[in-house]
Every structure is written in C-alpha cells, then in structure tokens.
Amino acid sequence: MHSSLLVRGLGVPLQTQADALSAVQNDPLLSSSLWVNVALAGLSILLFVYMGRNVTSERAKLVWGATLMIPLVSISSYLALLSGLTVGFVEMPAGHALAGEEVMSQWGRYLTWTLSTPMILLALGLVADVDAGSLLTVIAADIAMCVTGLAAALTTSSYLFRWAFYAVSCTFFLVVLYALLTEWAASATAAGTDDIFDTLRALTVVLWLGYPIIWAVGVEGLALVGSVGITSWGYSILDVFAKYVFSFLLLRWVADNEGVVATARGAFGGAAPGDD
C-alpha cells in the first residue's frame, strides 16, 4: 500500500526534501491527488465536529472521537507528503523490473494508515460491541500490517525480501478480514447494530483490498503501472471512500441511534451511569 515516483534521466539522484517538493509540484496529476485529500479532510473535520455537537453518551463520544481522528490524521499526513517531508528516494534491488532505478517513496502514506486505520477499526468495534480482547488483537494486526507494508516498500537489499514483507503484511490483513467477516459480524447482530455494521464492513473490506492490489501492480511491486499520478489517484480515491464516506455514514447513524450505542457492553465496559 504505497505510491512512488520513478525518477528518470537525472545525473544526480534526488535525495533532499527540496528535491521531493519540486518533484511533487512538477507532477500535476500527483499533486492534485494529494491536494484533493487535504481539501476533503478539512471539510470532513468541520462537518464531523458539527455532526457530533449533540452527542452526549460516553460511548457515543468515544466513537465520535475515534472517527474524528481519521480526517485529522489524513490532513496532516497529506500536507507532509505535499511538502516533501515524508518522501524519500530508494534504489530498486536486483531482480526488480526497475533494478538500479531511483524511485520516490511516499512513505508518509504509511504514517496515515498506521494512525488512521486503527481508528476505523476502533469505531467499528465499538459499534459492533466486540470485547476488548478482540478489539485490541485486531488493531494490533492492523498496525503490524501497515508496518510490514512499509518494510516491503523500503527494502532495497533484496527483491525477495520485499515480497516476503508484502506476504507477511497480507497475512496480518487476513486476520483483520477474518474478524470483520466472522466474530465482529456476530457481535454486531447480537448488539442490534448489524444494519450499519454490515454496510460499513462491506465498504471497508472492498476498499481495503484495493491497497495491496495497487501496491502489487505499481512501481513497488511488478511495475505494471508506471505512472505515479495514476497510482496516487488510485490510493487517494480509496482514501476518500474508506475514510471520509465511511466516517460520514457512521456518524450519521450514531447521531440517529445514540441510545443503541450508549447501552452497548462490549469493549471498555458497559454504559456509564446516566448515559440513558
């Protein structure tokens, strides 16, 4: 789950933050894919604050707070990418289709995923009323998925190890998928929140599957897609629906069904006195 820019025809490899900033600015397709997320994240923050203005129960506030963190993390991360702060340059190892080529590595995307996807799972878990043990286990697997995905993208010593890290990352992803499709679905049914959970689960599963696919066919993997702009737009479109649309649907449901959320008794205990 990563985006890169192949740097061709340069006598000196790009290595500085200023070089990264220039490379991003000089690619309209790439920069526009980042700016659109900055704009949508900013609008989402304002909208979600407004939507949560009447939330009063402790558990609903926790769901709302976790959901609000998603665009907050995203706007910071995308600004870092645009500035070149979270961009680096790596040389592809022997065996890779672009072996020896300098590639721009937008590792800042992993910063977004490592911090925002646990918030998505936390919100989903609270709505599904899963127990704390299951919630923390799935979040741990999610973080491990992001970290090993980053390792796959930044490993330059061995093409084999790049794919080894990719395989490990996908294995952690399977743990997350298994929980969403089985245990958490059963918990949501028992809690009476299966209507919204099923919708959000389908959205999450389908969209999250897109990230490793883009990685595999992009510059980092098989290099079947060589355009950084197209690749970046692919990630950005997934982010729009996996983060902002997801969050909007969830917060709208919580605002209309706060009583159901407040009486849940899964992770972090039951409803606090006076929540009803």
SULMO-V827431 format. One record per run of one state. SS is the DSSP state (h for helix, s for strand, l for the rest). FROM is the first residue (numbers start at 1). LEN is the number of residues. If there is no record, write none. Layout:
ss=SS from=FROM len=LEN
ss=SS from=FROM len=LEN
This chain:
ss=l from=1 len=3
ss=s from=4 len=4
ss=l from=8 len=9
ss=h from=17 len=9
ss=l from=26 len=2
ss=h from=28 len=24
ss=l from=52 len=6
ss=h from=58 len=26
ss=l from=84 len=4
ss=s from=88 len=4
ss=l from=92 len=10
ss=s from=102 len=4
ss=l from=106 len=2
ss=h from=108 len=21
ss=l from=129 len=3
ss=h from=132 len=23
ss=l from=155 len=4
ss=h from=159 len=23
ss=l from=182 len=1
ss=h from=183 len=9
ss=l from=192 len=2
ss=h from=194 len=24
ss=l from=218 len=10
ss=h from=228 len=29
ss=l from=257 len=1
ss=h from=258 len=5
ss=l from=263 len=14
